[in-house]
Amino acid sequence: MLVAVSLALLIAALVLLAHRALKTHLLRTYTGILDLPALGTTRKGKDGKKNGTAVVCGGSIAGLLAARVLSSHFTRVLIIEPDACTFTSPYGFNSGDEKRDPDPYPDEKTPTTYGTRSVTDARTGTTYNVLKHDRSRVWQYPAMHVFQVLLTRVLRRLFPGFDAHAQAAGIRLAPGDFILHLGGSRLHLPSQSPILQDPNNYIMFSSRRVFETLLRRLVTGVEFVQGTATAFNLGEGGMVESVEYRDTVGLTQRVGCALVADCTGNTQLGLKLLTRSLNLSHSPITILREEYDPRMCYASVEVCVGDEFEAALASLDLRDPTTGDPLNTKAQGWFYTLIPDPAVDYRTLLLGRRDGGGGACFFLRGCWGGADLVLFLCLLSCVWCSAFGLRFSFRAAFTWLGPTHRAVLRFARRTRCAFYVLPVALPDRCSPSPSLVARFYWSLSPSRPARPDLAFFSSSLSRLTARSRLPVLIPRPVVFGFGGWDSAVPLTFADGVSYARFTNAPDWVFDILNLLQEEVDRQKERGEVGEVVFVAKCTSCSRVRYESSDAQVPGNFVALGDACMRLNPRLGEGCTKAALCALTLDGVLRRTTLTPKVDIGKTYFKLLGKRCQGLWDASRWMDYGRATSVPVKGETLEEGATFRRFSRVLYRVVAKDEGAATEVWKNMMFLSPPGDVMRPSILVRVFWEAVFGADE
């Protein structure tokens, strides 16, 4: 008896150890979770930083993340970026040299005051407003972005105090509850679920323009040069010995490199330069590049809302679709997401709040002086920054404050104030007194104590509160997105609502949309813009299989983000995929001794291929569910049919089972390997639902 019990305990212990080892193996192979603890730390000891230059081609989100990671491993990191606007402060650049960058706001623009322009659609004749900006190389720059938990965790590791920086930039950090409906079925994950409320699982709600600007501001210790990479020069052993680039005056420059990272996005410039270099060296390249066309069209409309909208929204008595509990509408980051079953419908819907556009929005109650309002905002921002222990260079632009704004900017640059004052939109009638503003700024200059003058703060605040006309914080803008496969996309808010009525969205979604329509109408009556539209088409999704041709790819070449795989943007996985690439690169570098001939690229691409294969398959197979998609050459739209049938039943299961819904959510947040959705307990539920469930 004793022997039998001991044997049973031994078997149980071995099974437990085997399960734990398998789980660790799957996490290490198919996710980057186990690479997170070391991320952001500098290599130390005899295998410390390599004395060499890491060259990053492209300075957008993938390039910035790659540069920050490489700065932990190489003594010098150089970003080659062709877009001139990224070398100005409104886009996050800070050279630290006033002679090189004398005016932090060329043309007195801030990241939140781009302005709008009218566009007339040639097909329909519809006129709509779009955001004006100079970042023409990034087509999604004006758009609201969707992020996942892994990206937040990566940013927190790379940039200490990231949450405070994000909040100061106006980025909302909140539970990753998208009120997600898969094929019309609500993901059975209550808003108050512990996994959603865990701060470690918070996600960002932000537009691309605010996030990229913040990221560029946070990346320090790297060099930037404006130019376009034109050639990779191969040396001994087929390694990239140097990178040539064309500078701003058209001259070719050359920089030696220990490693080169292609972060040029959908241009995939690294593939083109490698092909040219390898062909010149008589080693024809056979890298496999897969490409298909999902024919995806979509648009989003941004509407800034005020007190009237918030009061009306609260009166709707919105409740959690899963539990029936009341929703905190002001704290709720997102209202509704519909991801359709491609065999049933092509329309995707999104409705939620985005960031504050890089600053808090205020409006005036009553009619008191603009000087008082600006002073209050300065005081408020100072205390906010002090609470987080932050010290920013002053970069506020009062472009709409009348004839005094130039004097204010000159004073701010001269005193080099230590705190960042959030840019705000004020009524045109406000005209602050430069002397009053200057007095407060001077008390914060680095030549004086960094702490604010508390006596001055107290007396000023008392004087303001005595008037009972304090400004009120306007909630962040609301974004309404819509579109789908081979879809004729509406170009106005009203047309977007009509488009949504063809879906199975619940009535309360249209109640919110009606409130937003009223807000748009009120703003247009006041002569304001009302709504800002972003329109996009995705006609190419591609993957470069560098891992299948490792013998021909230089050992010191890597590619990150869209430069190695571009997904359909309908699930918003692009930025988190770039973070996964950076995390994978960091892990590979930490497990590698950096010698001149070490093959980093081979190890990196093989591991990245395993981690990204599920993303590529799921996105491609789901797109193949629409007859309008054009498949990869050599494939048919029947590819992935079993996956789509399984997903269709799984959608019904996750609407009923919180355990299955949790695993699906973790998978969508890049927190678990794809196989976790196929665990036995979920497969049993899917089988039961397929056999005995009602096919809705």
Salt bridges, closest charged atoms under 4 A:
ASP35 OD1 - ARG591 NH1 3.05
ASP35 OD2 - ARG611 NH2 3.06
ASP47 OD2 - ARG43 NH2 2.62
GLU81 OE2 - ARG135 NH1 3.92
ASP83 OD2 - ARG135 NH1 2.84
GLU98 OE2 - ARG416 NH1 2.29
ASP103 OD1 - ARG413 NH1 3.41
GLU108 OE2 - ARG406 NH1 3.17
ASP163 OD1 - ARG156 NE 2.91
ASP177 OD1 - ARG186 NH1 3.71
GLU212 OE2 - ARG135 NE 2.82
GLU212 OE1 - ARG208 NE 2.92
GLU212 OE2 - ARG216 NH2 2.87
GLU223 OE2 - ARG76 NE 3.01
GLU236 OE2 - LYS597 NZ 3.54
GLU244 OE2 - ARG254 NH2 2.62
GLU290 OE2 - ARG545 NE 2.80
GLU291 OE1 - ARG289 NH1 2.85
GLU302 OE1 - ARG209 NH2 3.25
GLU302 OE1 - ARG354 NE 2.96
ASP307 OD2 - ARG365 NH2 3.04
GLU308 OE1 - ARG522 NE 3.46
GLU310 OE2 - ARG353 NH1 2.88
ASP317 OD2 - ARG319 NH2 3.47
ASP320 OD1 - ARG186 NH2 3.78
ASP341 OD2 - ARG648 NE 2.66
ASP345 OD1 - ARG347 NH1 2.87
ASP355 OD1 - ARG354 NH1 2.46
ASP372 OD1 - ARG463 NH1 3.25
ASP372 OD2 - ARG467 NH1 2.87
GLU519 OE1 - ARG522 NH2 2.49
GLU528 OE2 - ARG526 NE 3.16
GLU531 OE1 - LYS524 NZ 3.43
GLU547 OE2 - ARG543 NH2 3.04
GLU547 OE2 - ARG545 NH1 3.66
ASP562 OD1 - LYS577 NZ 2.54
ASP586 OD1 - HIS73 NE2 2.84
ASP586 OD2 - ARG590 NE 2.74
ASP617 OD1 - ARG620 NH1 3.01
ASP623 OD1 - ARG570 NE 3.77
GLU635 OE1 - ARG620 NE 3.15
ASP657 OD2 - ARG685 NH1 2.57
GLU663 OE2 - LYS666 NZ 3.76
GLU663 OE2 - ARG679 NH1 3.71
ASP676 OD2 - ARG679 NH2 3.93
GLU689 OE2 - ARG652 NE 3.08
GLU689 OE1 - LYS656 NZ 2.99
ASP695 OD1 - ARG652 NH1 3.37
